[in-house]
Amino acid sequence: MAIPSTVAAGKAIVAKQLAQREALWPGADPWLWHRKANKGFATIPKTMPLILRIMDDLSNGKPLSSTYLALWCDTWDNSMVNLSKPHEMAHAAGFTGQRAVYTWRTRMLLLKELNFIDIKPGKSGDISHVLIWNPHHIIRMHQQKKTPGLTEAAFNALLERALDIGAKDIVEPFPVIAAPPPPPTPPTSATASTEAKEPST
C-alpha cells in the first residue's frame, strides 16, 4: 500500500474505499463498528499481526500474543495498564481453569524477560502496573542481538510492512532516555547548625 503524500491524497483513498464498500455491500454501514461513533477502542499499529507472530516465535513454545493483545486493549493510548483483576486478564488472554492466573503470570514474566513490557509492584501484588514498550524498537533490538526464534524472513516482512504504512520508527535511531536528575544533597550538620542560628528578619 502506497503512503499518501498529502492529507488530501489520504482523504481521496478513504472516499474511494467507502464508495467501493457501498457498491459491494450496499446498506451495510449501520451494522459496522465505527471508531468515531462507538466508545471503547484502542489504537494499534497495522503491523500488529506480524508483531504477535514474532512474539510467539521468540517465546519458545509458550505463546505470548493473546496475553500481549489483552494488555494492549486495556490501555488508554498511554502504553500503561493498571492491573487489579488478574482473573479477568487471564480470561481475556484465553486461559481458563484453576491454573489460569498462574499461566497468565508466566506469560507476563516472559513478556518482561523479552523486554516487550516492564512491570512494577503495587497494591495488587508484584504485577500491578505495566508499561508497554514500542514493539518495533524491541523487535529491532532482538534482531540486532540475533535472539533465537526471530528469523530473517519474519523481521524483513515486518520491516517491509512498516515502511509501506509509513512507520518510520522501524528504521529511525533508537530514542535516548534522559537520566533522572540526581537527588538533592542533604545539608551537613554544620550547615544545619548555621542556618538554625541565623536571626530572622
C-alpha positions in Angstrom: 0.0 0.0 0.0 1.5 3.4 -1.0 1.9 6.1 1.6 -0.4 9.1 0.9 1.8 12.1 0.2 -0.7 14.6 1.4 -3.8 14.7 3.6 -5.9 15.3 0.5 -4.5 12.1 -1.1 -5.3 10.2 2.1 -8.9 11.5 2.1 -9.2 10.5 -1.6 -8.2 6.9 -0.8 -10.8 6.8 2.1 -13.5 8.2 -0.1 -12.7 5.7 -2.9 -12.8 2.7 -0.4 -16.1 3.9 1.0 -17.6 4.1 -2.5 -16.2 0.6 -3.3 -17.6 -0.8 0.0 -21.0 0.6 -0.7 -21.0 -0.9 -4.1 -20.0 -4.3 -2.8 -22.1 -4.3 0.4 -25.0 -1.8 -0.1 -26.5 -0.6 3.1 -24.1 -2.3 5.4 -23.0 0.8 7.3 -25.4 0.5 10.3 -24.0 -2.9 11.0 -20.4 -1.9 11.1 -18.3 -0.8 14.0 -17.1 2.8 13.8 -14.3 4.2 16.0 -15.8 7.7 16.0 -19.3 6.6 16.8 -18.7 3.8 19.3 -16.9 4.0 22.6 -14.3 1.6 23.9 -11.5 1.3 21.5 -7.7 1.0 21.5 -5.2 2.3 18.9 -3.0 -0.4 17.5 -0.3 -0.4 14.8 -1.2 -2.0 11.5 1.9 -4.2 11.9 0.3 -5.9 15.0 -0.3 -9.3 13.3 3.4 -9.5 12.4 4.4 -8.3 15.8 2.3 -11.0 17.5 3.7 -13.7 15.2 7.3 -12.7 16.0 6.5 -12.6 19.7 5.2 -16.2 19.6 8.3 -17.3 17.7 10.5 -15.8 20.4 8.7 -17.4 23.3 10.0 -21.0 22.9 6.6 -22.7 22.7 4.8 -20.5 25.2 2.6 -18.2 23.0 2.5 -14.6 24.2 0.3 -13.0 21.6 -3.0 -13.3 23.4 -1.6 -12.0 26.7 0.0 -9.1 24.9 -3.1 -8.2 22.9 -5.3 -8.3 26.0 -2.8 -5.9 27.7 -2.8 -3.6 24.7 -6.6 -3.5 24.6 -6.7 -2.4 28.2 -4.6 0.7 27.7 -5.9 4.3 27.2 -3.5 5.2 24.5 -0.8 5.8 27.1 1.0 2.4 26.9 0.3 1.8 30.6 -2.0 -0.7 32.3 -3.0 -0.8 36.0 -3.8 -4.5 36.8 -6.3 -5.0 39.6 -8.2 -8.1 38.3 -5.7 -10.8 37.2 -8.5 -13.3 36.8 -10.2 -11.1 34.2 -6.9 -10.5 32.3 -6.2 -14.3 32.3 -9.6 -15.0 30.9 -9.2 -12.3 28.2 -5.9 -13.9 27.3 -7.6 -17.2 26.8 -6.6 -19.0 30.0 -9.2 -20.9 32.0 -9.3 -23.4 34.8 -7.5 -23.5 38.2 -4.1 -22.6 36.6 -5.4 -19.7 34.5 -3.9 -16.9 36.6 -0.7 -18.9 37.1 -0.3 -19.4 33.3 -1.1 -15.7 32.7 1.6 -14.7 35.2 4.2 -16.9 33.5 3.4 -15.2 30.2 3.6 -11.8 31.7 7.0 -12.5 33.2 8.2 -13.9 29.8 7.0 -10.7 28.1 9.1 -8.8 30.6 12.1 -11.1 30.1 11.9 -10.4 26.3 11.6 -6.6 27.1 8.2 -6.1 25.5 6.9 -4.8 28.8 8.0 -3.6 32.1 6.3 -4.5 35.4 6.0 -2.6 38.7 4.6 -3.9 42.0 1.7 -2.2 43.8 -1.5 -2.8 45.8 -2.4 -5.7 43.5 0.9 -7.6 44.1 4.1 -7.9 42.2 2.3 -7.4 38.8 0.2 -4.3 39.4 1.4 -1.8 36.8 2.6 -2.5 33.3 4.4 -0.3 30.7 4.3 -1.5 27.1 7.4 -0.5 25.2 7.3 0.3 21.4 7.3 -3.2 19.9 9.1 -2.1 16.8 12.0 -0.9 18.9 12.1 -4.2 20.9 12.0 -6.4 17.8 14.8 -4.4 16.2 16.8 -4.9 19.4 16.2 -8.7 19.2 17.2 -8.6 15.5 20.4 -6.9 16.3 21.2 -9.3 19.2 20.2 -12.3 16.9 17.8 -13.6 19.6 16.9 -17.3 18.8 13.4 -17.6 17.3 13.5 -14.4 15.3 14.1 -15.3 11.7 15.4 -13.0 9.0 12.3 -13.6 6.9 9.9 -12.7 9.8 11.9 -9.5 10.5 12.1 -8.5 6.8 8.3 -9.0 6.5 7.8 -6.6 9.4 10.2 -4.1 8.0 8.5 -4.1 4.6 5.0 -3.7 6.1 6.1 -1.0 8.4 7.8 1.0 5.6 4.7 0.5 3.4 2.5 2.2 6.0 5.0 4.9 6.9 6.0 3.6 10.3 9.4 5.2 10.4 10.2 4.0 13.9 11.2 0.7 12.3 14.4 2.4 10.9 14.9 5.6 12.9 17.6 5.7 15.6 16.6 4.4 19.0 15.4 7.1 21.3 17.7 8.1 24.2 16.0 8.1 27.6 17.3 11.0 29.7 18.7 10.1 33.1 16.8 11.4 36.1 18.3 14.4 37.9 20.4 13.4 40.9 18.7 13.8 44.3 19.5 17.0 46.3 22.4 16.8 48.6 21.2 16.7 52.3 22.6 19.5 54.4 25.6 18.7 56.7 25.3 19.1 60.4 27.4 22.2 60.3 25.2 23.8 57.6 22.0 23.0 59.5 23.5 24.4 62.7 24.5 27.7 60.9 21.0 28.0 59.4 19.4 27.5 62.8 21.5 30.3 64.3 20.7 32.9 61.6 18.4 35.6 63.1 15.1 36.2 61.5 14.4 39.5 59.7 
